[in-house]
Structures are given as structure tokens and as C-alpha cells.
Amino acid sequence: MQGLDASFDGVFFVSYHGSMDGAASALSHTYNPRAIAWVRLNGVSAGESGVNALVALGHGVPVVLITGDRATAEQAAPFCPGIGAAVVKDSVSRFAADSLHPEEAREVIAEAAREAVLRLPHAAPPAIELPATLTVRFRNADLAEMATWINRVERADELTVRVTDDDPIRLYRTFVAVVLLTRGIAE
């Protein structure tokens, strides 16, 4: 999401994956699988597509395409209604997927991208109610405690923290700061 600003017409989420707490999704995680068990955005399970949609919302830019597996596409939909999806694999587990042949996947993505561009005149920014709350469940209590060292991050329970903000970009940046701080101890 680095470099996105209001001058963009739309965002494509290319080669995304689902969160670990949802349906089987190859390579599932939300930023750091060693530290983070799950994330909720306004109470809805959110993978990286939901978290990254905060940046698009902050700049007023619609997210119009996601590519990946079926679970990934389904997880993006609550935050980005009308998002197009190029489903190029069906995940069997976190470690395996039945993938389309690369040439076929390329065609599926190209067609979905063409359709997404055609939908741009009617596309809207992500539908995330503000102020928004990110709730993050960690793999251990030490990580949750460490996350509270960041301003406005509050403990919800032994393993869980939450942060609420009416500025979606600031909320995203706070989340990324939590990820970076906890990454050191988790790895």
C-alpha cells in the first residue's frame, strides 16, 4: 500500500492469501503468523486484504480486484463490496493448493483486471465504518503486553489487544507498529 494516494483510480490486491482463522488458504497469515493468531476489523475476521483496505479508505480509493484462492476473495468482500476476484487456486490446506496452470491463471487474472477497470466509474472506496476497531489476538501473553506499549493500544484480554481510530490510515499505521514491535520477540 506504500505510495497510494488519492490520485489513484483503484487498487488491485494481487497474489493475496487468507487469514489463518478462516477457511483453508495456502500460506495463510495476517502479517506475522509467528505472533498473530487472528485479526478482526469491526468484529469481522480480517486478513491482510481487510487491514490494507484501511489505507485505500483513507485515500478514498476503491479496491476493485483481488487475486488468490476462493477463501481470500471471500474474506475481502465484507470490506470491499463489489470487488472482483480472480480465483486461481483452491486451497486444500495452509500448505497445499490445487492451482490453475500458470498460463490459464494469467488469463483469468487478465480478464478479471479488464473487468475491474471497466467497473471503476461505479466503484466506491472500502465500506469500513469509522471509527474502526482492530482487534488482534496474539500467540502468547507477552506479545499482547508488548503491543500495549504503543499509544492507544489497549488490552482486551490476556492474549488480545484492540485499537480504535476514526482515521483509517493512522489505525493501519498503529497496527503495523504493533506488528513490527512484536516481530522481534516472536522471531
C-alpha positions in Angstrom: 0.0 0.0 0.0 3.1 2.2 0.1 2.8 5.1 -2.3 -1.0 5.0 -2.6 -2.7 8.4 -2.6 -5.9 10.0 -3.8 -4.6 10.3 -7.3 -5.2 6.5 -7.9 -8.4 5.3 -9.6 -8.3 1.9 -8.0 -6.3 -0.8 -6.2 -5.6 -4.4 -7.2 -4.7 -6.8 -4.4 -2.5 -9.3 -6.4 -1.5 -12.7 -5.1 -3.1 -12.3 -1.7 -3.9 -15.1 0.8 -6.4 -15.7 3.5 -6.1 -15.4 7.3 -5.2 -18.3 9.5 -8.5 -18.3 11.3 -10.7 -18.8 8.3 -11.2 -21.5 5.7 -8.2 -23.3 4.4 -6.0 -20.9 2.5 -2.5 -21.6 1.2 0.2 -19.6 3.0 -2.5 -18.2 5.3 -1.4 -15.5 7.8 -2.1 -11.9 8.7 1.3 -10.1 8.6 3.2 -12.3 11.0 2.0 -15.9 11.7 4.5 -16.4 14.5 3.0 -13.5 16.5 -0.6 -13.0 15.3 -3.3 -15.7 15.6 -6.1 -13.6 14.1 -7.3 -10.0 13.4 -10.8 -8.6 13.5 -11.8 -5.3 11.8 -15.0 -4.0 13.4 -15.7 -7.5 14.6 -15.2 -9.2 11.2 -12.4 -11.6 10.5 -9.8 -9.7 8.5 -6.8 -11.0 6.6 -4.3 -8.6 5.1 -6.9 -7.5 2.5 -9.1 -6.1 5.2 -6.3 -4.4 7.0 -4.9 -3.0 3.8 -8.3 -1.7 2.8 -8.0 0.8 5.6 -5.3 2.6 3.6 -7.5 2.6 0.4 -10.4 4.0 2.5 -8.1 6.7 3.9 -7.3 7.9 0.4 -10.8 7.4 -0.9 -9.6 4.8 -3.5 -11.7 1.7 -4.3 -10.3 -1.8 -4.1 -11.6 -3.4 -7.3 -9.7 -6.7 -7.7 -8.2 -9.4 -5.6 -6.3 -12.5 -6.9 -5.7 -15.6 -5.0 -7.8 -18.5 -3.7 -11.5 -18.6 -3.0 -11.2 -18.1 0.8 -9.1 -15.0 0.2 -11.7 -13.5 -2.2 -14.5 -14.2 0.3 -12.5 -12.6 3.2 -12.1 -9.3 1.2 -15.8 -9.0 0.3 -17.1 -7.6 3.6 -14.7 -4.7 3.4 -14.7 -4.1 -0.3 -18.3 -4.8 -1.6 -18.3 -5.3 -5.4 -14.6 -6.3 -5.5 -13.8 -8.5 -8.5 -12.0 -11.8 -7.8 -9.6 -13.8 -9.9 -9.6 -17.2 -8.2 -6.6 -19.1 -9.5 -6.4 -21.9 -6.9 -8.5 -23.9 -4.5 -6.6 -24.3 -1.2 -6.5 -27.7 0.3 -4.8 -26.6 3.5 -2.3 -23.9 4.6 0.4 -25.9 2.9 -1.3 -27.1 -0.3 -3.5 -25.9 -3.1 -4.9 -27.1 -6.4 -3.7 -24.4 -8.7 -4.5 -23.5 -12.3 -1.8 -23.9 -14.9 0.2 -20.6 -14.9 -0.9 -19.8 -18.5 -4.6 -20.3 -17.5 -4.1 -18.3 -14.3 -2.6 -15.5 -16.3 -5.7 -15.4 -18.5 -8.1 -15.5 -15.5 -6.2 -12.6 -13.9 -6.0 -10.6 -17.1 -9.8 -10.9 -17.8 -10.7 -10.0 -14.1 -8.4 -7.0 -14.4 -10.1 -5.8 -17.6 -13.5 -6.2 -15.9 -12.3 -4.4 -12.8 -11.1 -1.4 -14.9 -14.5 -1.3 -16.6 -16.2 -1.1 -13.2 -14.1 1.8 -12.0 -16.6 4.5 -12.8 -19.1 2.9 -10.4 -16.6 1.7 -7.8 -16.7 3.0 -4.2 -14.0 3.1 -1.5 -14.0 0.3 1.0 -17.1 0.0 3.2 -15.5 0.2 6.7 -17.4 2.1 9.3 -15.4 4.7 11.2 -14.3 4.9 13.8 -12.9 1.5 13.2 -11.6 -1.0 15.7 -8.8 -3.5 15.0 -8.7 -6.4 17.5 -5.6 -8.5 17.4 -5.2 -11.9 19.0 -1.6 -12.9 19.7 0.0 -16.3 20.1 1.1 -15.5 23.7 0.5 -13.0 26.5 4.0 -11.5 26.3 3.2 -10.3 22.7 -0.1 -8.8 23.8 1.6 -7.0 26.7 4.3 -5.7 24.4 1.7 -4.4 21.9 0.2 -2.2 24.7 3.5 -0.2 24.7 2.2 1.5 21.6 0.0 4.6 22.3 -3.8 3.9 22.2 -3.4 0.1 22.1 -5.4 -1.4 24.9 -5.5 -4.9 26.4 -8.8 -6.7 25.8 -7.8 -10.0 27.5 -4.7 -12.0 28.2 -3.9 -12.6 24.5 -5.9 -9.9 22.8 -5.5 -6.1 22.2 -7.6 -3.6 20.4 -7.2 -0.1 19.0 -9.9 2.2 17.7 -9.4 5.3 15.5 -11.5 7.5 13.2 -8.5 7.9 10.9 -8.1 4.7 8.9 -4.5 5.4 7.9 -3.5 6.1 11.4 -5.2 2.9 12.5 -3.3 1.0 9.8 0.0 2.6 10.9 -0.7 1.7 14.5 -1.3 -1.9 13.5 1.9 -2.0 11.5 3.8 -0.6 14.5 2.4 -3.4 16.7 3.4 -6.0 14.1 7.0 -4.6 13.9 7.4 -4.3 17.7 6.1 -7.8 18.3 8.1 -9.3 15.4 11.3 -9.1 17.3 10.2 -11.2 20.2 8.2 -13.7 18.1 11.0 -14.5 15.8 
